[in-house]
Amino acid sequence: MPLFTKRYHPPGTTPGSIVPPAPRPREPFRLRLFEFSDDTLVEKDDVTPEDCVLYLEDPRVTWIHVQGAPDPDTLRGMGEKFGLHPLALEDITNSGQRPKAESYEKQMFTVIALPLQDNGRFLIRQVSLFLGPNYVVSVCTGTFDPFEAVRRRLRARSGRIRSAGPDYLFYALLDVVIDQGFPLLEEFGARLEELEQELLTAPTRRTMNRIHHHKRELLLLRKMLWPHREVAAALLRDEQKLFREATRIYLRDIQDHAVQILDLLELYREMTTSMLEVYLSSVSNKLNEVMRTLTLVATIFIPLTFVVGLYGMNFDRSSPYNMPELGWTYGYPLTWLLMLGIAVGMVALFKRRKWL
């Protein structure tokens, strides 16, 4: 996952500019519309911004979902037709913003991070939500649409989503995105358990690389998911009173889920830090074991080398001060027995002192 990417305009750029800060491939986008009340439901797919304007003027609840990244001209036109603030449109264009909640002229704008897993890699997508008196506009980058479960609830009239108003729909979308962190962290926990088993049985250089990789992923997840708690707190304050008292209870539940996810993140960060310490300790212990073995072997061979070197000297046997053993019949096997006795005695001494 990229930790550092350009998500800003050059200094001096006009506030509210919705021109991408750097050239990048444009994702195809798609507009879907739901208009509903307790007893009616209108669902339209692949609509245009012009089609949506008529529904926004209806007193029933309207939900417009934008999947992908519209081009700047289309996004600017949507902002004018839907009454979206230019600063919010700028945040949509520069995706990867820090999660936040902003209040604009009878409209609540929220940026939240959607954690995903793609082929074993963890990704963060930005989801932007607008809440107005009778509408919700959601914008999700990428191709993954996280709100299909909410659409099924609307079609089936399950729960209170059809009768509760736009603030409850806004809560339902927010809840889906934040709760997406639970299965992702569950998968992450399974990886850490597997890594822990590898660390305790046969750690290698690859083990350390995996630990560093997981620490980096947790760093990015923490950076993007930590502000969710602040977002929930800001929505609970809601100076414009867009949320009814009955919905505020559910917002507190979102705040509780955000705190639970942060607790899991901190737990996993501590686990990876501990794993790195255990790996370094195990490598150090393995090195100490090798050094101890080599030291003991060298210590055993020091007196044997002395004996071999001593008897390897050649002198004239006619001198009375030369080695008498050089003329013995059994001098060679006696020397071997002496060296074996020294080696066995040293091994016994090492075992007695628990050095072996």
C-alpha positions as CSV (number, residue, x, y, z in Angstrom):
1,M,0.0,0.0,0.0
2,P,1.4,3.4,-0.8
3,L,2.1,5.5,2.3
4,F,2.9,8.8,0.6
5,T,1.1,10.0,-2.5
6,K,0.4,13.5,-3.8
7,R,-3.0,14.6,-2.6
8,Y,-2.8,18.4,-2.8
9,H,-2.8,21.3,-5.2
10,P,0.3,23.5,-5.7
11,P,0.5,26.3,-3.2
12,G,-1.6,29.3,-4.3
13,T,-4.3,27.2,-6.1
14,T,-7.7,28.7,-5.9
15,P,-9.7,27.0,-3.0
16,G,-12.4,24.6,-4.3
17,S,-10.4,23.7,-7.5
18,I,-11.5,20.3,-8.7
19,V,-8.7,19.7,-11.2
20,P,-6.7,16.6,-10.2
21,P,-3.3,17.5,-8.8
22,A,-1.5,15.1,-11.1
23,P,-2.4,13.2,-14.3
24,R,-3.8,9.8,-13.5
25,P,-6.0,7.2,-15.2
26,R,-9.6,8.2,-15.0
27,E,-11.9,5.5,-13.5
28,P,-15.3,5.0,-15.2
29,F,-18.2,6.2,-13.1
30,R,-21.8,5.2,-12.7
31,L,-24.8,7.0,-11.1
32,R,-27.5,5.1,-9.4
33,L,-30.6,6.6,-7.8
34,F,-33.1,5.5,-5.2
35,E,-36.1,7.5,-4.1
36,F,-38.2,6.0,-1.4
37,S,-40.8,6.5,1.3
38,D,-42.4,4.1,3.6
39,D,-44.7,2.7,0.9
40,T,-42.9,3.6,-2.4
41,L,-39.6,2.8,-4.0
42,V,-38.1,4.1,-7.2
43,E,-34.8,2.6,-8.4
44,K,-32.9,3.9,-11.5
45,D,-29.5,2.7,-12.8
46,D,-27.0,4.6,-15.0
47,V,-28.8,7.9,-14.7
48,T,-27.5,11.3,-15.6
49,P,-27.1,14.3,-13.2
50,E,-29.9,16.0,-15.1
51,D,-32.2,13.0,-14.3
52,C,-31.4,13.3,-10.6
53,V,-32.4,17.0,-10.2
54,L,-36.1,16.3,-10.5
55,Y,-35.9,13.7,-7.7
56,L,-34.0,16.0,-5.4
57,E,-37.0,18.5,-5.6
58,D,-39.3,15.7,-4.4
59,P,-40.0,15.7,-0.6
60,R,-39.4,11.9,-0.5
61,V,-35.9,10.7,0.5
62,T,-33.5,10.5,-2.5
63,W,-30.2,8.6,-2.5
64,I,-27.8,9.2,-5.3
65,H,-24.7,7.0,-5.4
66,V,-21.7,7.8,-7.6
67,Q,-19.4,4.8,-8.1
68,G,-15.9,5.6,-9.5
69,A,-14.3,8.9,-10.3
70,P,-16.2,11.4,-12.6
71,D,-14.1,13.8,-14.7
72,P,-13.7,17.3,-13.3
73,D,-16.4,18.8,-15.7
74,T,-18.9,16.2,-14.7
75,L,-18.2,16.6,-11.1
76,R,-18.4,20.4,-11.3
77,G,-21.8,20.0,-13.0
78,M,-23.0,17.6,-10.3
79,G,-22.0,20.0,-7.7
80,E,-24.0,22.8,-9.2
81,K,-27.1,20.7,-9.8
82,F,-27.0,18.9,-6.4
83,G,-25.9,22.0,-4.4
84,L,-22.6,20.5,-3.2
85,H,-20.0,22.8,-1.8
86,P,-16.8,23.4,-4.0
87,L,-14.5,22.6,-1.1
88,A,-16.2,19.2,-0.7
89,L,-15.8,18.6,-4.4
90,E,-12.1,19.3,-4.1
91,D,-11.8,16.7,-1.4
92,I,-13.6,14.2,-3.6
93,T,-11.2,14.9,-6.5
94,N,-8.1,14.6,-4.3
95,S,-9.0,11.2,-3.0
96,G,-7.2,9.8,0.0
97,Q,-8.2,12.6,2.4
98,R,-8.1,12.2,6.1
99,P,-11.6,11.1,7.4
100,K,-13.5,14.1,8.6
101,A,-17.0,15.7,9.0
102,E,-17.7,19.2,7.8
103,S,-20.9,21.3,7.9
104,Y,-21.9,23.3,4.8
105,E,-25.1,25.4,4.6
106,K,-27.7,22.9,5.7
107,Q,-25.6,20.1,4.5
108,M,-23.3,17.6,6.2
109,F,-20.2,16.4,4.3
110,T,-18.3,13.4,5.6
111,V,-15.1,11.6,4.3
112,I,-14.5,8.1,5.6
113,A,-12.0,5.4,4.7
114,L,-13.1,2.1,3.3
115,P,-10.5,-0.7,4.0
116,L,-10.4,-3.4,1.4
117,Q,-8.4,-6.5,0.6
118,D,-7.3,-7.2,-3.0
119,N,-5.2,-10.3,-3.8
120,G,-3.7,-10.4,-0.3
121,R,-3.0,-6.6,-0.3
122,F,-4.8,-4.2,1.9
123,L,-6.2,-1.1,0.2
124,I,-7.9,2.1,1.3
125,R,-10.7,3.7,-0.8
126,Q,-12.3,7.0,0.0
127,V,-16.1,7.2,0.5
128,S,-17.7,10.7,0.6
129,L,-21.2,11.2,1.9
130,F,-23.5,14.3,1.7
131,L,-26.5,14.6,4.0
132,G,-29.2,17.2,3.2
133,P,-32.8,17.8,4.4
134,N,-34.2,15.1,2.1
135,Y,-31.3,13.5,0.3
136,V,-28.1,11.6,0.6
137,V,-25.3,11.7,-2.0
138,S,-22.5,9.0,-1.7
139,V,-19.3,8.9,-3.8
140,C,-17.1,5.8,-3.7
141,T,-13.8,5.6,-5.6
142,G,-12.7,2.4,-7.2
143,T,-14.8,-0.4,-8.6
144,F,-15.9,-2.0,-5.4
145,D,-19.4,-1.0,-4.3
146,P,-19.9,-1.6,-0.5
147,F,-23.6,-0.6,-0.4
148,E,-25.3,-3.5,-2.0
149,A,-26.5,-4.7,1.4
150,V,-28.2,-1.4,2.0
151,R,-30.0,-1.6,-1.4
152,R,-31.3,-5.1,-0.5
153,R,-32.7,-3.7,2.7
154,L,-34.4,-0.9,0.8
155,R,-36.0,-3.4,-1.7
156,A,-37.1,-5.8,1.1
157,R,-38.3,-3.1,3.5
158,S,-36.3,-4.8,6.2
159,G,-35.7,-2.8,9.4
160,R,-36.7,0.9,9.6
161,I,-34.6,2.2,6.8
162,R,-37.6,3.0,4.5
163,S,-39.5,4.9,7.1
164,A,-36.7,6.6,9.2
165,G,-35.6,9.4,6.8
166,P,-32.3,10.5,5.2
167,D,-30.4,10.8,8.5
168,Y,-30.9,7.1,9.1
169,L,-29.9,6.2,5.5
170,F,-26.8,8.3,6.1
171,Y,-26.1,6.3,9.3
172,A,-26.7,3.0,7.5
173,L,-24.1,3.9,4.7
174,L,-21.6,5.1,7.3
175,D,-22.1,1.9,9.4
176,V,-21.4,-0.3,6.4
177,V,-18.1,1.4,5.6
178,I,-16.8,1.5,9.2
179,D,-17.8,-2.1,9.9
180,Q,-15.9,-3.2,6.8
181,G,-12.8,-2.9,9.1
182,F,-13.9,-6.0,11.2
183,P,-13.6,-8.7,8.6
184,L,-10.4,-7.1,7.3
185,L,-8.8,-7.1,10.8
186,E,-10.0,-10.7,11.3
187,E,-8.1,-11.7,8.3
188,F,-5.1,-9.7,9.5
189,G,-5.3,-11.5,12.9
190,A,-5.2,-14.9,11.1
191,R,-2.1,-13.8,9.3
192,L,-0.4,-12.7,12.5
193,E,-1.2,-16.1,14.1
194,E,0.4,-17.9,11.2
195,L,3.4,-15.6,11.4
196,E,3.7,-16.2,15.1
197,Q,3.8,-20.0,14.6
198,E,6.5,-19.5,11.9
199,L,8.4,-17.2,14.3
200,L,8.4,-19.8,17.1
201,T,9.4,-22.8,15.0
202,A,11.7,-21.8,12.1
203,P,12.2,-18.1,11.7
204,T,14.1,-16.9,8.6
205,R,15.0,-13.7,6.9
206,R,11.6,-13.9,5.1
207,T,9.9,-13.9,8.5
208,M,11.4,-10.5,9.4
209,N,10.4,-9.1,6.0
210,R,6.8,-10.2,6.6
211,I,6.8,-8.6,10.0
212,H,8.0,-5.3,8.6
213,H,5.4,-5.6,5.8
214,H,2.6,-6.1,8.4
215,K,3.9,-3.2,10.5
216,R,3.8,-0.9,7.4
217,E,0.2,-2.0,6.6
218,L,-0.9,-1.4,10.2
219,L,0.6,2.0,10.1
220,L,-1.4,3.0,7.1
221,L,-4.6,1.4,8.5
222,R,-4.1,3.3,11.7
223,K,-3.5,6.5,9.9
224,M,-6.8,6.2,7.9
225,L,-9.1,4.5,10.5
226,W,-8.1,6.4,13.6
227,P,-10.1,9.6,12.7
228,H,-13.3,7.6,12.4
229,R,-13.8,8.1,16.1
230,E,-13.5,11.9,15.6
231,V,-16.0,11.7,12.7
232,A,-18.6,10.0,14.8
233,A,-18.1,12.6,17.6
234,A,-18.5,15.4,15.1
235,L,-21.7,14.0,13.8
236,L,-23.1,13.6,17.3
237,R,-22.5,17.4,17.8
238,D,-24.4,18.3,14.5
239,E,-25.1,22.0,15.0
240,Q,-27.5,22.0,12.1
241,K,-29.8,19.4,13.7
242,L,-29.8,17.2,10.6
243,F,-29.9,14.1,12.8
244,R,-33.0,13.3,14.8
245,E,-32.7,12.1,18.4
246,A,-33.8,8.6,17.4
247,T,-30.8,8.4,15.0
248,R,-28.2,9.8,17.4
249,I,-28.4,6.5,19.4
250,Y,-27.2,4.7,16.3
251,L,-24.4,7.2,15.7
252,R,-23.1,6.4,19.2
253,D,-23.1,2.7,18.1
254,I,-20.9,3.8,15.1
255,Q,-18.6,5.5,17.5
256,D,-18.4,2.3,19.6
257,H,-17.5,0.2,16.6
258,A,-14.8,2.7,15.6
259,V,-13.3,2.4,19.0
260,Q,-13.3,-1.4,18.9
261,I,-11.5,-1.3,15.5
262,L,-8.9,1.1,16.9
263,D,-8.4,-1.3,19.9
264,L,-7.8,-4.2,17.5
265,L,-5.4,-2.1,15.5
266,E,-3.4,-1.1,18.6
267,L,-3.3,-4.7,19.7
268,Y,-2.0,-5.9,16.4
269,R,0.6,-3.2,16.3
270,E,1.9,-4.3,19.7
271,M,1.9,-7.9,18.5
272,T,4.0,-7.1,15.5
273,T,6.4,-5.0,17.6
274,S,6.7,-8.0,20.0
275,M,7.3,-10.4,17.1
276,L,10.1,-8.2,15.8
277,E,11.7,-8.2,19.2
278,V,11.3,-12.0,19.5
279,Y,12.8,-12.5,16.1
280,L,15.8,-10.4,16.9
281,S,16.2,-12.2,20.2
282,S,16.0,-15.6,18.6
283,V,18.6,-14.6,16.0
284,S,20.8,-13.4,18.8
285,N,20.3,-16.6,20.8
286,K,21.0,-18.7,17.7
287,L,24.3,-16.8,17.2
288,N,25.2,-17.3,20.9
289,E,24.6,-21.0,20.6
290,V,26.8,-21.2,17.5
291,M,29.5,-19.2,19.2
292,R,29.3,-21.3,22.4
293,T,29.7,-24.5,20.4
294,L,32.7,-23.2,18.4
295,T,34.3,-21.9,21.6
296,L,33.9,-25.3,23.3
297,V,35.3,-27.1,20.3
298,A,38.2,-24.7,20.2
299,T,38.8,-25.0,23.9
300,I,38.9,-28.8,23.7
301,F,41.5,-28.7,20.8
302,I,43.8,-26.2,22.5
303,P,45.5,-28.8,24.8
304,L,45.5,-31.4,22.0
305,T,47.2,-29.0,19.7
306,F,49.8,-28.3,22.4
307,V,50.5,-32.1,22.8
308,V,50.7,-32.7,19.1
309,G,53.0,-29.7,18.7
310,L,55.2,-30.7,21.5
311,Y,55.7,-34.2,20.2
312,G,56.0,-33.0,16.7
313,M,59.4,-31.4,17.4
314,N,62.4,-33.4,16.1
315,F,65.6,-33.4,18.2
316,D,68.8,-35.5,18.2
317,R,68.1,-38.5,20.4
318,S,71.8,-38.8,21.6
319,S,71.3,-35.8,23.9
320,P,70.3,-36.8,27.5
321,Y,67.9,-33.8,27.6
322,N,65.7,-34.9,24.7
323,M,62.3,-36.5,25.1
324,P,62.7,-40.1,26.3
325,E,59.2,-40.9,24.8
326,L,60.6,-40.6,21.3
327,G,62.4,-43.9,21.8
328,W,59.5,-45.8,23.5
329,T,57.9,-48.7,21.7
330,Y,54.4,-47.6,22.6
331,G,55.0,-43.9,22.6
332,Y,52.6,-43.1,19.7
333,P,49.5,-45.0,21.1
334,L,50.2,-43.6,24.6
335,T,50.1,-40.1,23.1
336,W,46.8,-40.8,21.5
337,L,45.4,-42.1,24.8
338,L,46.7,-39.0,26.5
339,M,44.9,-36.8,24.0
340,L,41.7,-38.8,24.2
341,G,41.8,-38.6,28.0
342,I,42.3,-34.9,27.9
343,A,39.3,-34.5,25.5
344,V,37.0,-36.7,27.5
345,G,38.0,-35.1,30.8
346,M,37.2,-31.6,29.4
347,V,33.9,-32.7,28.0
348,A,33.0,-34.2,31.4
349,L,34.0,-30.9,33.1
350,F,31.9,-28.9,30.7
351,K,28.9,-31.1,31.3
352,R,29.4,-30.9,35.1
353,R,29.4,-27.1,34.9
354,K,26.4,-27.2,32.5
355,W,28.3,-25.5,29.7
356,L,27.1,-28.3,27.3
